Amino acid sequence: IVKRKEDDFNPSLRTGTIELETSALEILNLSKTLPFEIKRALKTNETTRFQYKFLDHRNQDVHRVIRNRHKVIKLIRDVLDAQ
């Protein structure tokens, strides 16, 4: 771990003042780039999000919306079942 040059600092990152340098690197497996950034899924084209729904569900905001929708529907069903 080495300190970055002052003109390379990234104040928006917690580790923005340091870098990891290596003398050797072994790549164990290659992967394709994701079709969209998971953290910014809500800003992505809706068609792309539906096509890659399994990635969309990794987003905490999307996950929270799905859980809240489940709770509301469950509450409605519980009330109707009691009737």
Protein Blocks (a to p, Z undefined) as FASTA:
>chain_A
ZZddfklpcfkbmklmbccddfbdcdfbdcdddfbdfklmmmpcfklmmmmmmlmmmpmk
lmmmmmmmmmmmmmmmmmmmmZZ
